[in-house]
């Protein structure tokens, strides 16, 4: 281990000394267990198969400070407002900011910070919190759980259908600080809800976001989950999303990556019952020296499961996109129907993408399709637009926009989809440099 | 309509073009005056579409000889977008799909780009909406078409109507329509052909590239050219198209080889 790695791990785990006592015994035990794991695990390097394309040494060189939970002007959040949302929970550097949050207005949905949830819904939390995300192999997920004292909790009660989205806004204000945002979403039997996780920066520079999101989708329930990563371009973003689905459940995910110097999203979906459907769309639009890594794992553990995955990247400058899409079909998971597509556009000769579909199939009656393309914008398409009078630049921008928009336009929160489309349009031009 | 004193629009002189070092066009001569309709016919692989794309500036074709003048300007020196702004329109055989961009936004973008380049007024979204809906009636298009993504999921007929709608908006002096009739059922063919006829004036020229005669039942050509092996091997009037329909292309090629023994080697 290098000196930088050693010092980084030491400062990453330092907050344990100042951590307030856990309010319940079970949470105390889970935190202690996670801390033990985190202390035992090494910092990942490119020598690890799972990290071979993603060099974290710039992260390890940070002089990490604990986040102080800076104050922000509420007006500055206007930019990120979602008029459709029924409730908004705001976290500043990982700490709940009640003065910036708006409570659920009579939709029946539980949208509360952890402390309240522990009091009112202790049983549900004990079943799911720090029980879905795995800490045994991932030091970052382990560190997040070890310091678990605040979280956004969303619970859709059995049979209820919430049409309006819940907005969980994570705001970074720190300089070389580490924050450990945490989210738990529970859709009880037959319930449906939509949650937008939005990572933004107001003043944050060179900070480290280490977030964990756990999602429990009970029988015949549905969760629509949007994750928008628009961190500062000097930031580091480490995300673990773990989803557990029960019989006849549905999970829909859109993950959009614009920001961060280095970002990694581990998306782990477990189909733990029969006839489960999940659909996962990803988009990374990066440039400069940005690196965006998505490692997904869809675990078909039972029969009759269906999964659809589309992962798109647009890489400009000397950017680097990584996609590793694992589909696991276990022995009992007969009649699994799975399709995965990875499509990538390189805007410059210095842009780089590593994409790897990874199928592991242990059942014999399954349908698993996958494909990956890496290329430039299609010359025939450019010619079509130029033959209509558009300049080369406009033609390329329009086609890049269209490529990205295929993912964004399906996001079920209209104001967010429109805002993201504008961002794509504005950035396409500069992202080519 | 042939007018002897009508201004010359397009002059193609000895045009030769190749793709990946393979010669496709081997010396094309073609003159189109304002008001004229030309049909270019010929078997698959004869070079018809290449001619259309070379005139429009497709980058895959390398021009290896000859020249092309458009209203006296040297066309081959101009990139495709300048040719379009100058008044050349290519109707694609396979129009490209652009998912994520609505037709209304796309059509207004190309309209205003070309208007701006021609020093004419651009339209704001409301003005454009009225303008484009009027043009859409010409092609019997349903209004929901404006809200759909450009060509994405369109039927063959819808794509071709969209091509002619773009022609209507851009008001080209010369429209080259590449296999506009392919993939159309008889009703769609009638609508598309009527649209083209309404857009045809004494000031513009139309070049129809087609494999079949049936389009020419609706749009009557002044000249019919037969292409084979990268050359125009016969030119006639509209009766030539009917003769081709009943007798096929072989006899034209035999006649040409008999008259030009040297061409066989090429």
Interface residues (C-beta under 8 A of the other chain):
Chain A: X379 X380 X381 X383 X384 X385 X386 X387 X388 X389 X390 X391 X392 X394 X395 X398 X399 X401 X402 X403 X404 X405 X406 X408 X409
Chain B: X56 X57 X58 X59 X60 X79 X80 X81 X83 X84 X85 X89 X90 X92 X95 X96 X98 X99 X100 X101 X106 X109 X110 X113 X114 X117 X149 X166 X170
